[in-house]
Amino acid sequence: MARSPRPSFEIGTVRVRPGRRQALSLPITRLVTGADVDLPVRVVHGREEGPTVWIDAAIHGDEAVGVEVVRQVVAGLDAKTFRGTLIAVPIVNVLGFMNGDRYLPDRRDLNRSFPGSPRGSLAGRIAHLFLNEVVARCEVGIDLHTGSDRRTNLPQIRADLEDPRTRELAGAFAAPVMLHARLRDGSLRYAARERGAKVLLYEAGEAWRMDGWAVDAGVLGVRRVLAHLGMTDPLEDDAPEPSLVSWRSGWVRARGTGMLHLESRLGDRVSKGDRLGGLFDSFGKRVRLVHADRDGIVIGRTEAPLVNSGDAVVHLGEVEG
């Protein structure tokens, strides 16, 4: 008996037939010039049944790494052999991205504006649109980010590691570190959990930079998750090291003001009391040393050349083992 074909996938006003990929736009707003601003979406609707997953980037408009991750992941998929459905949104904060700005023109943080409202602020409207057109259709999501405010991050997954299914997916991604991160009100992760979705938040690289190593780790991790979910075949010759698990992290802060010379690199293992760098005045006289305040791994660091007393300089994650 012949099997019935898989139904088309509906999103917005578009129907995507099985075995196809399709680009579409979801309307956001209209500019004073009369030009429309839309949310760009690409759907890969496989011929075979499987999960529905989303990947997104640039919820913060100055975070470019994830945009390239989405591009490469989608480019490597064949809808004819794909199982399930992938909704890819490379730029969520379109207006912020066009200006290289983390926030929206109204200065709101989109990742603190969920679940939003169809008649609220611009941030609230985008959040509502994304939540109802994308997240509501999915069971798993991967939200791609970079460091902020002149900070760079080691590739890492931040997620609710107390949830077994989420931790399983984080393990499949196999970033160098998986960090337990509490849910914040107004965040995409919080709103998605309320809709029943499991979400991984990927952090890597620096804002408004195209760090190739962060892109490569993100593409590979997303592909591993898709394979783990049975949406693609397993990756060949891929045997990643298990992620280090961190349940707690903290920033080492400057105890003086000066030009910062860091000796610690992303991924370094350090012990409490180890020297991480130093602060110097403009003539090169050392003002202060920077020491680790705990055992851990360097998962983030500032790239700012000048720091003031109290500024965060090195992010250490306490790891098991």
Helices and strands as residue ranges (DSSP letters): E 9-11, E 14-16, E 20-30, E 36-45, E 48-57, H 65-75, E 83-89, H 94-99, G 110-112, H 122-133, G 135-137, E 140-145, E 151-159, H 164-173, E 177-180, H 188-194, E 198-206, H 212-228, E 244-253, E 258-262, E 269-270, E 275-280, E 286-291, E 296-302, E 306-307, E 312-319
